[in-house]
Amino acid sequence: MTTIALRIRRARTLARLSQSQLAHTVGVNRSAVAQWEREAGTRPSVEHLAAVAVATKAPFEWLATGRGDTCESRLEAPSATAAECAMDDVEVRLLEAVRHLPARKRVAICKLLEELASRR
C-alpha cells in the first residue's frame, strides 16, 4: 500500500499542478506541500487534505487511507512524465536517465536491473 505522501504527490502530478499551485489553492505555503510529499514529512490536517482532494479531483478516501477509488480512476493523464510514474525521487532519476538512452542500452539496463532484483 502506498503512503499518504506518495498519494498526495501522485494526485498533484496527475492534476498537473506544481507544489506552488497546489499550495496556493489549498491556502498553505509551498513548503507545507513539500513536507506532505516527503516520507518523513508532516501530514496535512483533515481540512487541508480535503482541499487537496478538491483541487486535484482525487477521492478523499483514497488520499486519506489508500482505499477506494484511486486518483487514476478519476483523472485522465494524456502522457505520463517520469515524476507521475515514479514511487519516489530515486525512481524519477532512474526513469529520466533511462528515457534518454538509446533502445539498445535501455534493454541492457533492464536486464541488469532484473538480474540485480532477482539476487535479493
DARASUL-V789005 format. One record per helix or strand. SS is the DSSP state (A for helix, B for strand). FROM is the first residue (numbers start at 1). TO is the last residue. If there is no record, write none. Layout:
# DARASUL-V789005
((SS/FROM/TO) (SS/FROM/TO))
This chain:
# DARASUL-V789005
((A/4/14) (A/19/26) (A/30/36) (A/46/56) (A/60/65) (A/71/73) (A/82/85) (A/89/99) (A/103/118))
